[in-house]
Amino acid sequence: QVQLVESGGGLVQPGGSLRLSCAASETSFSISVMAWYRQAPGKQRELVAGITRDGVTSYADSMKGRATISRDNAKNTVYLQMNSLKPEDTAVYYCMGLRVVGGNKYDYWGQGTQVTVSS
C-alpha cells in the first residue's frame, strides 16, 4: 500500500508558475514510474508528465516547453514545475505511482491538488 500526497497547488495569474510536489509514504525505489495527471471540470483525466526511476521523462504535447518533472528518490518525492501557465491549465492535478512486482503492475493515486490559472 502506497500513499501519495500532493501539495503546491493554488491560484496563479496567466503566465505565472507553480511547483507541485508529491510525497510517497514509502521509498520510491519500489515505484517504477511516477507521473502527474490532471482533470478539469467536465473533462477526462489526462497525462501531464511522467518520469522513470532513472530519470527518463515524457510530457504531454500541451506541456512541452512549459513543464519539467523531476524526482528525488531519497526524499520519495516527485515534482512538477510549470511555467507560462494558461487558463486552460486549470484542473485538479493528481500524482500517480506505478509499481511493478514480478511483472504485475499496480498504480496508486493521490487525492489531488487544485491549480487555478485566472486573472
N, C-alpha and C positions, 0 to 999 in steps of 0.2 A: 504494500500500500504506500503510494507516494502522494504527499500533499504539496500542492503548489499554491503560492500566494503572490498575487500581483500587486504592484504599487507604482506610483508615479504619474497616474492619470490626472487630468484636471482640465481647466478651461484655458485655452490659449487663443490669441488672435491669429488670423491668417498670416502665414509667413513665419510664424513662431516655431519653437522647438520644444520637444519633450523627450525625456528619457524614462522609459518604462523598465521596471525591474521585476523579476520573477524568482523567488527563492523556493528551493525544494527542501522537503523535510528530511531527506537523506542524501548521501553522496551522489553526485551526478554521474559518477563513474558507471553506475548501473543503467543510466539513461543514454541511449544511442543518439537520439535526436531531440533537440528542443526547438520549439517554434512558437511564433506568435500568429494568432488568428484574430479576426475582428468580425463583428456583426453589427450592422446598422439596423435601425428600426425598419421592419418590413422587407429586409433583405436576407439573403443566405449568408451563412458564415463562410468567410474566405480566408485563405492563407495569405499572410503578410510577408513573413520571412522565416527561414529555418536555418539551423546550424547543427552540424555533427559534433561529436565529442572531440574530433581532431581539428575543428575549426572551419570546415568546409561550409560555405554559406550559399543560400539561394534566396531570391526575392521575387515578389510579385512584380509584374511589369509596371504597375502603377506606382510602386515604391522605389524602383531602381533610381539611384542617384539622390534619393531623399532619406533613405533609411539605412542604418547599419546595425546588424545583430551581432552580439558578442557573447562569450560565455566564459565564466570564471569557475572552473571545476572545483578549485579549492574552497570557494565560497558557496558552491552549489547554487549558483545564480546565473541567470541569463538576462541580457539587457537588450533593449531596442531603442536606439537613438533615432529620433525622427526630426527632420528639419523641413523647412519650407512647407509647413502644414497647410492643408486646404480644407475648406468646409466639408468636402466630401470624405475627408479622413475621419469625420465624426463617427464614433462607434464605440461599442464595448470591446475592449481588447482582452483576449484570453491567451494565457500561457498553456502550452501543451508539451508534455514529455512523452517520448516514445521509448519504451523499454523492450529489449529483445532478450528472451530467455529460451535457449535451446531451439532457436528458430521461430519461436512463437512471439508475436508482437502484442504489446499491451500499451494503451495510451491513457494518460492522466491529464486532467484539466483543472485549471484554477477557476476561481469564481468570477474573474474579470475585473477590469478597471476601466472606468468611463473616461474617454477622451472626447472633448468637445472643442471644435475649432469654429469660432464665431467672433465677429466684430461687434 
